[in-house]
Amino acid sequence: MKEIFKRKTPDQLIGGLMNKDKSAIKTASHTISLFKIYSILGATTLLAFIAGYLIDVGQFVAGVFVILAFIAFFSIQSILLRRPGQIIAVSILNALGFSIFLYSTSLNLTASLWIALFILFAISHFKGRYEVEQAVHIKFFKVVRPSITLLLIAITLYAGTILFINGKTLVEERSVARMVELVGKPIFGSLVENFSSETTLEEVMRGYAKDKLPNQIPGFNKLPAYQQEVAIRTFVSELSKSTENYLKYELKTNESLTKNVQSFIEFKTKDLSEQTQATRLALLLLILILAVKSVEFLIHIPLAFLGFIIYELLIAFGFIVVQFESRNKEVLTIS
């Protein structure tokens, strides 16, 4: 009984209180760290959902800016998260944010996009974790490079899918007119005076005929006006027939170039089978990915710099801390 009610010495009492204080501090620190971790996860997830929504409602410019912010926060998130459970959870939510708003268009395509984004986001996180673990001194631009590379592929997949799903938007008269202006003016501007998207196909063909006939018919410019007109009409008629045979589509020469391009795209895409659509989507994504990879070194720098600014701000405000795990090795912690 004496041993049970044995009095503790002052040193033992003080030691016990200190241990309790340390435990309380550790618990409070752990709570703060969890709050900060979930704040970062919440920020990237919220940005993913906002970007997906903006793109879905046609606010492409605003959507692009939100995607840039998402990439910046994601690059930081990829080097901070350590636990596989957190990585899997946030990858699922980020992928869901981008893909969920497409479900009304095609459930199969939405599911496929979500799976692809989830895999790429998860691998990107694990790559970031690996780079930080292997680094002796944490150089932000170096450790986030693999993550941003995979993230660019993921965003390209998303953008390509949006382009494919929203094909009808892209062939609206306004969109086609803009395309005709951008592409057609350098080509046909010298053939047709005051060329615009409203220029008729016949005017374009007549301009082409006037440019080519002097080389095909000696002395063409010296012929009477009516003979020149006959030659031009014959040339336009033959050109129209040969183009129709090649395209297997009936041209409307009295309508604008925009109307003809729009009608041709609609004609060629309305009867595509699911297999053909899948093939074309795969080709589109492949082309886009190759295009992005070819200029990746140019894209990576501004994206990494944007992430670096946020990274430095988080360190400045004490949100994350760079510590020495050993004498020489640096580690990132959320305090």
DRENNU-432155 format. One record per residue (C-alpha): chain; x, y, z; residue number from 1. Coordinates in steps of 0.1 Angstrom, whole numbers, plus 2048, in hexadecimal, padded with zeros to 3 digits. Example, Ala and Ser with C-alpha at 12.3 -4.5 7.8 and 13.67 -1.06 7.14 Angstrom:
BEGIN
<c->A; px->87B; py->7D3; pz->84E; k->1>
<c->A; px->889; py->7F5; pz->847; k->2>
END
This chain:
BEGIN
<c->A; px->800; py->800; pz->800; k->1>
<c->A; px->81D; py->817; pz->808; k->2>
<c->A; px->82A; py->813; pz->7E5; k->3>
<c->A; px->809; py->81B; pz->7D5; k->4>
<c->A; px->806; py->83C; pz->7E8; k->5>
<c->A; px->82A; py->844; pz->7E7; k->6>
<c->A; px->831; py->86A; pz->7E3; k->7>
<c->A; px->842; py->876; pz->7C4; k->8>
<c->A; px->861; py->88B; pz->7C7; k->9>
<c->A; px->860; py->8AF; pz->7BA; k->10>
<c->A; px->876; py->8A5; pz->79D; k->11>
<c->A; px->85D; py->88A; pz->793; k->12>
<c->A; px->840; py->8A2; pz->795; k->13>
<c->A; px->852; py->8BC; pz->780; k->14>
<c->A; px->85C; py->8A1; pz->767; k->15>
<c->A; px->838; py->895; pz->764; k->16>
<c->A; px->82B; py->8B8; pz->75E; k->17>
<c->A; px->846; py->8BE; pz->743; k->18>
<c->A; px->83C; py->89D; pz->731; k->19>
<c->A; px->818; py->8A8; pz->732; k->20>
<c->A; px->821; py->8CA; pz->723; k->21>
<c->A; px->836; py->8B9; pz->708; k->22>
<c->A; px->819; py->8A2; pz->700; k->23>
<c->A; px->801; py->8BF; pz->6FE; k->24>
<c->A; px->818; py->8D3; pz->6E8; k->25>
<c->A; px->81D; py->8B5; pz->6D1; k->26>
<c->A; px->7F7; py->8AF; pz->6CF; k->27>
<c->A; px->7F1; py->8D4; pz->6C7; k->28>
<c->A; px->80D; py->8D5; pz->6AD; k->29>
<c->A; px->7FF; py->8B5; pz->69D; k->30>
<c->A; px->7DC; py->8C5; pz->69C; k->31>
<c->A; px->7EA; py->8E5; pz->68B; k->32>
<c->A; px->7FE; py->8D0; pz->672; k->33>
<c->A; px->7DE; py->8BC; pz->669; k->34>
<c->A; px->7CB; py->8DD; pz->665; k->35>
<c->A; px->7E6; py->8EB; pz->64E; k->36>
<c->A; px->7E8; py->8CA; pz->63A; k->37>
<c->A; px->7C3; py->8CA; pz->634; k->38>
<c->A; px->7C3; py->8EE; pz->62B; k->39>
<c->A; px->7DB; py->8E7; pz->60F; k->40>
<c->A; px->7C7; py->8C9; pz->604; k->41>
<c->A; px->7A7; py->8DE; pz->606; k->42>
<c->A; px->7B7; py->8FA; pz->5F1; k->43>
<c->A; px->7C1; py->8E3; pz->5D4; k->44>
<c->A; px->7A1; py->8D0; pz->5D5; k->45>
<c->A; px->78C; py->8F0; pz->5D5; k->46>
<c->A; px->7A1; py->8FE; pz->5B8; k->47>
<c->A; px->79C; py->8DE; pz->5A4; k->48>
<c->A; px->776; py->8E0; pz->5A9; k->49>
<c->A; px->775; py->905; pz->5A0; k->50>
<c->A; px->78A; py->8FF; pz->581; k->51>
<c->A; px->774; py->8E2; pz->576; k->52>
<c->A; px->754; py->8F7; pz->57B; k->53>
<c->A; px->762; py->916; pz->569; k->54>
<c->A; px->76D; py->901; pz->54B; k->55>
<c->A; px->74B; py->8EF; pz->54B; k->56>
<c->A; px->737; py->910; pz->549; k->57>
<c->A; px->74D; py->91E; pz->52E; k->58>
<c->A; px->762; py->936; pz->543; k->59>
<c->A; px->782; py->92A; pz->533; k->60>
<c->A; px->798; py->948; pz->53B; k->61>
<c->A; px->78F; py->948; pz->560; k->62>
<c->A; px->792; py->922; pz->560; k->63>
<c->A; px->7B6; py->924; pz->552; k->64>
<c->A; px->7C0; py->93C; pz->56E; k->65>
<c->A; px->7B2; py->925; pz->588; k->66>
<c->A; px->7C4; py->908; pz->579; k->67>
<c->A; px->7E5; py->91B; pz->57B; k->68>
<c->A; px->7DE; py->921; pz->5A0; k->69>
<c->A; px->7D6; py->8FC; pz->5A4; k->70>
<c->A; px->7F7; py->8F2; pz->594; k->71>
<c->A; px->80A; py->90A; pz->5AC; k->72>
<c->A; px->7F9; py->8FC; pz->5CB; k->73>
<c->A; px->7FB; py->8D8; pz->5BF; k->74>
<c->A; px->821; py->8DB; pz->5BA; k->75>
<c->A; px->825; py->8E5; pz->5DE; k->76>
<c->A; px->80C; py->8CB; pz->5EA; k->77>
<c->A; px->820; py->8AF; pz->5D7; k->78>
<c->A; px->83F; py->8B6; pz->5EB; k->79>
<c->A; px->82E; py->8BA; pz->60D; k->80>
<c->A; px->818; py->89B; pz->60F; k->81>
<c->A; px->828; py->87C; pz->61D; k->82>
<c->A; px->80D; py->864; pz->626; k->83>
<c->A; px->800; py->84D; pz->60A; k->84>
<c->A; px->7DC; py->851; pz->618; k->85>
<c->A; px->7DD; py->876; pz->614; k->86>
<c->A; px->7EC; py->874; pz->5F1; k->87>
<c->A; px->7D1; py->85C; pz->5E5; k->88>
<c->A; px->7B5; py->870; pz->5F5; k->89>
<c->A; px->7BF; py->891; pz->5E7; k->90>
<c->A; px->7C7; py->882; pz->5C4; k->91>
<c->A; px->7A3; py->874; pz->5C4; k->92>
<c->A; px->794; py->895; pz->5CD; k->93>
<c->A; px->7A9; py->8AA; pz->5B5; k->94>
<c->A; px->7A1; py->892; pz->598; k->95>
<c->A; px->77C; py->893; pz->5A2; k->96>
<c->A; px->77C; py->8B9; pz->5A2; k->97>
<c->A; px->787; py->8BB; pz->57D; k->98>
<c->A; px->772; py->89E; pz->570; k->99>
<c->A; px->751; py->89F; pz->583; k->100>
<c->A; px->741; py->8BB; pz->56F; k->101>
<c->A; px->744; py->8A7; pz->54F; k->102>
<c->A; px->72E; py->88A; pz->55B; k->103>
<c->A; px->70F; py->897; pz->548; k->104>
<c->A; px->721; py->895; pz->527; k->105>
<c->A; px->730; py->872; pz->529; k->106>
<c->A; px->732; py->85D; pz->548; k->107>
<c->A; px->74B; py->845; pz->539; k->108>
<c->A; px->762; py->861; pz->52E; k->109>
<c->A; px->75F; py->872; pz->54F; k->110>
<c->A; px->768; py->852; pz->562; k->111>
<c->A; px->786; py->84C; pz->54B; k->112>
<c->A; px->792; py->870; pz->54F; k->113>
<c->A; px->78E; py->86E; pz->575; k->114>
<c->A; px->7A3; py->84D; pz->577; k->115>
<c->A; px->7BE; py->85C; pz->560; k->116>
<c->A; px->7C0; py->87C; pz->574; k->117>
<c->A; px->7C0; py->869; pz->595; k->118>
<c->A; px->7DD; py->853; pz->58A; k->119>
<c->A; px->7F2; py->870; pz->57D; k->120>
<c->A; px->7EB; py->886; pz->59C; k->121>
<c->A; px->7F4; py->869; pz->5B4; k->122>
<c->A; px->814; py->861; pz->5A1; k->123>
<c->A; px->81D; py->886; pz->5A1; k->124>
<c->A; px->819; py->887; pz->5C7; k->125>
<c->A; px->82F; py->869; pz->5CC; k->126>
<c->A; px->849; py->877; pz->5B4; k->127>
<c->A; px->849; py->897; pz->5C8; k->128>
<c->A; px->84D; py->884; pz->5E9; k->129>
<c->A; px->869; py->870; pz->5DB; k->130>
<c->A; px->87C; py->88E; pz->5CE; k->131>
<c->A; px->87A; py->89F; pz->5F0; k->132>
<c->A; px->885; py->880; pz->602; k->133>
<c->A; px->8A3; py->87C; pz->5EB; k->134>
<c->A; px->8AD; py->8A1; pz->5ED; k->135>
<c->A; px->8C8; py->8AC; pz->605; k->136>
<c->A; px->8C0; py->8D1; pz->600; k->137>
<c->A; px->89D; py->8D8; pz->5F5; k->138>
<c->A; px->89F; py->8EB; pz->5D4; k->139>
<c->A; px->87A; py->8F3; pz->5CB; k->140>
<c->A; px->87E; py->8F5; pz->5A5; k->141>
<c->A; px->890; py->8D3; pz->5A5; k->142>
<c->A; px->879; py->8BF; pz->5BC; k->143>
<c->A; px->858; py->8CB; pz->5AC; k->144>
<c->A; px->863; py->8C5; pz->588; k->145>
<c->A; px->858; py->8A0; pz->586; k->146>
<c->A; px->837; py->8A9; pz->596; k->147>
<c->A; px->830; py->8C6; pz->57E; k->148>
<c->A; px->83A; py->8B1; pz->560; k->149>
<c->A; px->81F; py->897; pz->569; k->150>
<c->A; px->807; py->8B2; pz->573; k->151>
<c->A; px->80A; py->8C2; pz->550; k->152>
<c->A; px->802; py->8A1; pz->540; k->153>
<c->A; px->7E3; py->89E; pz->557; k->154>
<c->A; px->7D7; py->8C1; pz->54E; k->155>
<c->A; px->7DD; py->8BB; pz->529; k->156>
<c->A; px->7C8; py->89B; pz->52B; k->157>
<c->A; px->7AC; py->8B0; pz->53C; k->158>
<c->A; px->7AF; py->8CC; pz->522; k->159>
<c->A; px->7AE; py->8B3; pz->505; k->160>
<c->A; px->790; py->8A2; pz->513; k->161>
<c->A; px->77E; py->8C4; pz->517; k->162>
<c->A; px->786; py->8CD; pz->4F3; k->163>
<c->A; px->779; py->8AC; pz->4E8; k->164>
<c->A; px->759; py->8AC; pz->4FD; k->165>
<c->A; px->752; py->8D1; pz->4F5; k->166>
<c->A; px->756; py->8CB; pz->4D0; k->167>
<c->A; px->735; py->8DC; pz->4C9; k->168>
<c->A; px->740; py->8FB; pz->4DA; k->169>
<c->A; px->75F; py->8FC; pz->4C4; k->170>
<c->A; px->74B; py->8FA; pz->4A4; k->171>
<c->A; px->733; py->915; pz->4AD; k->172>
<c->A; px->732; py->930; pz->493; k->173>
<c->A; px->744; py->949; pz->4A9; k->174>
<c->A; px->761; py->931; pz->4B1; k->175>
<c->A; px->764; py->926; pz->48D; k->176>
<c->A; px->764; py->94B; pz->481; k->177>
<c->A; px->781; py->953; pz->499; k->178>
<c->A; px->794; py->935; pz->48C; k->179>
<c->A; px->78E; py->93F; pz->468; k->180>
<c->A; px->79A; py->962; pz->46F; k->181>
<c->A; px->7BA; py->955; pz->480; k->182>
<c->A; px->7C2; py->93A; pz->467; k->183>
<c->A; px->7B2; py->948; pz->447; k->184>
<c->A; px->7BF; py->96B; pz->447; k->185>
<c->A; px->7E4; py->963; pz->443; k->186>
<c->A; px->7DB; py->94A; pz->427; k->187>
<c->A; px->7BF; py->95C; pz->414; k->188>
<c->A; px->7C6; py->980; pz->41E; k->189>
<c->A; px->7DB; py->986; pz->3FF; k->190>
<c->A; px->7C1; py->975; pz->3E8; k->191>
<c->A; px->7A1; py->987; pz->3F4; k->192>
<c->A; px->7A0; py->9AC; pz->3FD; k->193>
<c->A; px->792; py->9B3; pz->420; k->194>
<c->A; px->791; py->98E; pz->428; k->195>
<c->A; px->77C; py->985; pz->447; k->196>
<c->A; px->769; py->967; pz->455; k->197>
<c->A; px->74B; py->973; pz->442; k->198>
<c->A; px->75C; py->971; pz->420; k->199>
<c->A; px->74A; py->958; pz->40A; k->200>
<c->A; px->75B; py->938; pz->3FE; k->201>
<c->A; px->755; py->943; pz->3DA; k->202>
<c->A; px->768; py->964; pz->3E0; k->203>
<c->A; px->785; py->950; pz->3EE; k->204>
<c->A; px->785; py->939; pz->3D0; k->205>
<c->A; px->783; py->956; pz->3B8; k->206>
<c->A; px->7A0; py->966; pz->3C9; k->207>
<c->A; px->7B4; py->946; pz->3C6; k->208>
<c->A; px->7AA; py->943; pz->3A1; k->209>
<c->A; px->7B6; py->967; pz->39A; k->210>
<c->A; px->7D7; py->95F; pz->3AA; k->211>
<c->A; px->7DD; py->93E; pz->397; k->212>
<c->A; px->7CE; py->944; pz->374; k->213>
<c->A; px->7E8; py->95C; pz->368; k->214>
<c->A; px->802; py->941; pz->36D; k->215>
<c->A; px->7EC; py->927; pz->35C; k->216>
<c->A; px->7DF; py->93B; pz->33F; k->217>
<c->A; px->7F9; py->950; pz->32C; k->218>
<c->A; px->7ED; py->973; pz->326; k->219>
<c->A; px->7D0; py->96F; pz->33E; k->220>
<c->A; px->7D1; py->993; pz->34B; k->221>
<c->A; px->7CF; py->99F; pz->326; k->222>
<c->A; px->7AF; py->98C; pz->31F; k->223>
<c->A; px->78D; py->99E; pz->31E; k->224>
<c->A; px->77B; py->9A1; pz->33F; k->225>
<c->A; px->75F; py->988; pz->335; k->226>
<c->A; px->779; py->96E; pz->32B; k->227>
<c->A; px->78B; py->972; pz->34C; k->228>
<c->A; px->76A; py->96E; pz->35E; k->229>
<c->A; px->762; py->94E; pz->34B; k->230>
<c->A; px->785; py->940; pz->353; k->231>
<c->A; px->781; py->949; pz->378; k->232>
<c->A; px->75E; py->939; pz->37A; k->233>
<c->A; px->76B; py->91A; pz->369; k->234>
<c->A; px->789; py->918; pz->381; k->235>
<c->A; px->772; py->91D; pz->3A0; k->236>
<c->A; px->75A; py->903; pz->394; k->237>
<c->A; px->776; py->8E9; pz->38F; k->238>
<c->A; px->786; py->8F2; pz->3B0; k->239>
<c->A; px->765; py->8EE; pz->3C2; k->240>
<c->A; px->75E; py->8CC; pz->3B3; k->241>
<c->A; px->781; py->8BF; pz->3BA; k->242>
<c->A; px->77F; py->8CB; pz->3DE; k->243>
<c->A; px->75D; py->8BB; pz->3E3; k->244>
<c->A; px->76A; py->89A; pz->3D5; k->245>
<c->A; px->788; py->89B; pz->3EC; k->246>
<c->A; px->774; py->8A5; pz->40B; k->247>
<c->A; px->755; py->890; pz->402; k->248>
<c->A; px->740; py->8AE; pz->40C; k->249>
<c->A; px->72A; py->8C7; pz->3F8; k->250>
<c->A; px->738; py->8EA; pz->3FA; k->251>
<c->A; px->721; py->909; pz->3FB; k->252>
<c->A; px->736; py->922; pz->3E8; k->253>
<c->A; px->71C; py->93E; pz->3ED; k->254>
<c->A; px->71F; py->93C; pz->413; k->255>
<c->A; px->73B; py->949; pz->429; k->256>
<c->A; px->75B; py->936; pz->42F; k->257>
<c->A; px->751; py->934; pz->454; k->258>
<c->A; px->730; py->923; pz->44C; k->259>
<c->A; px->741; py->90A; pz->435; k->260>
<c->A; px->75B; py->901; pz->44F; k->261>
<c->A; px->741; py->8FE; pz->46A; k->262>
<c->A; px->72A; py->8E8; pz->455; k->263>
<c->A; px->747; py->8D2; pz->44A; k->264>
<c->A; px->753; py->8CB; pz->46E; k->265>
<c->A; px->72F; py->8C3; pz->479; k->266>
<c->A; px->72B; py->8AC; pz->45B; k->267>
<c->A; px->74B; py->899; pz->462; k->268>
<c->A; px->745; py->895; pz->488; k->269>
<c->A; px->720; py->88E; pz->48B; k->270>
<c->A; px->722; py->868; pz->482; k->271>
<c->A; px->741; py->85F; pz->495; k->272>
<c->A; px->73F; py->83D; pz->4A6; k->273>
<c->A; px->74A; py->839; pz->4CB; k->274>
<c->A; px->769; py->826; pz->4BF; k->275>
<c->A; px->772; py->841; pz->4A6; k->276>
<c->A; px->76C; py->85C; pz->4C1; k->277>
<c->A; px->783; py->84A; pz->4D9; k->278>
<c->A; px->79E; py->847; pz->4BF; k->279>
<c->A; px->79C; py->86C; pz->4B6; k->280>
<c->A; px->79C; py->876; pz->4DB; k->281>
<c->A; px->7BB; py->861; pz->4E0; k->282>
<c->A; px->7CC; py->871; pz->4C2; k->283>
<c->A; px->7C2; py->894; pz->4CE; k->284>
<c->A; px->7D0; py->88D; pz->4F1; k->285>
<c->A; px->7F0; py->87E; pz->4E2; k->286>
<c->A; px->7F6; py->89D; pz->4CC; k->287>
<c->A; px->7EF; py->8B5; pz->4E9; k->288>
<c->A; px->806; py->8A2; pz->501; k->289>
<c->A; px->822; py->8A2; pz->4E7; k->290>
<c->A; px->81D; py->8C7; pz->4E1; k->291>
<c->A; px->81E; py->8CE; pz->506; k->292>
<c->A; px->83D; py->8B8; pz->50B; k->293>
<c->A; px->84F; py->8CA; pz->4EF; k->294>
<c->A; px->84C; py->8EC; pz->502; k->295>
<c->A; px->84D; py->8DD; pz->525; k->296>
<c->A; px->86D; py->8EF; pz->52E; k->297>
<c->A; px->85D; py->910; pz->526; k->298>
<c->A; px->83D; py->908; pz->539; k->299>
<c->A; px->84E; py->8F9; pz->558; k->300>
<c->A; px->861; py->919; pz->562; k->301>
<c->A; px->843; py->931; pz->566; k->302>
<c->A; px->82E; py->916; pz->577; k->303>
<c->A; px->84A; py->90C; pz->58F; k->304>
<c->A; px->851; py->931; pz->596; k->305>
<c->A; px->82C; py->937; pz->59F; k->306>
<c->A; px->82E; py->919; pz->5B7; k->307>
<c->A; px->84F; py->926; pz->5C5; k->308>
<c->A; px->83F; py->948; pz->5CE; k->309>
<c->A; px->823; py->937; pz->5E1; k->310>
<c->A; px->83D; py->91F; pz->5F1; k->311>
<c->A; px->852; py->93C; pz->5FD; k->312>
<c->A; px->833; py->94E; pz->60B; k->313>
<c->A; px->829; py->92F; pz->61E; k->314>
<c->A; px->84C; py->92D; pz->62D; k->315>
<c->A; px->84C; py->952; pz->635; k->316>
<c->A; px->82B; py->950; pz->648; k->317>
<c->A; px->837; py->931; pz->65B; k->318>
<c->A; px->81E; py->91A; pz->64A; k->319>
<c->A; px->83A; py->902; pz->640; k->320>
<c->A; px->85D; py->8FF; pz->64E; k->321>
<c->A; px->87E; py->8F3; pz->63F; k->322>
<c->A; px->891; py->8DF; pz->65A; k->323>
<c->A; px->8B0; py->8CA; pz->65C; k->324>
<c->A; px->8A9; py->8A6; pz->661; k->325>
<c->A; px->8CE; py->89F; pz->666; k->326>
<c->A; px->8EC; py->8B5; pz->664; k->327>
<c->A; px->8E9; py->8BA; pz->63E; k->328>
<c->A; px->8C7; py->8AD; pz->633; k->329>
<c->A; px->8AA; py->8C6; pz->630; k->330>
<c->A; px->885; py->8BB; pz->635; k->331>
<c->A; px->864; py->8CD; pz->630; k->332>
<c->A; px->84C; py->8CD; pz->64D; k->333>
<c->A; px->82A; py->8DD; pz->654; k->334>
<c->A; px->82D; py->8EC; pz->677; k->335>
END
